[in-house]
């Protein structure tokens, strides 16, 4: 249940990023209604979660000197790259996340990070 709630929270965070950042958009079927848009958002959240689970730890390990040198600020760049990678993966379909440029990905990653942090406070881990 916790995974489902976090997935919904990630979908909400990505939706907020698309709403607030002009160069981020969520492409969904135009004539299918809100249900199809929600399914597309959840699919984007699943891809984002998989990217964060498998790719992000490797990138963080390889960039550890930069993370230490910048006192952790380089993690924002890594988050932006993970969001951009998610957009690149979903571009293989007709629907998904579209991001125009690194700075849009950076702003979107900041929004997603803040929303996920707030959700992490509301839905604590069972660890």
PyMOL commands that set and color helices and strands:
alter all, ss='L'
color gray80, all
select helices_A, chain A and resi 2-20+34-54+56-62+64-69+74-90+102-122
alter helices_A, ss='H'
color red, helices_A
select strands_A, chain A and resi 24-27+96-99
alter strands_A, ss='S'
color yellow, strands_A
deselect
rebuild
show_as cartoon
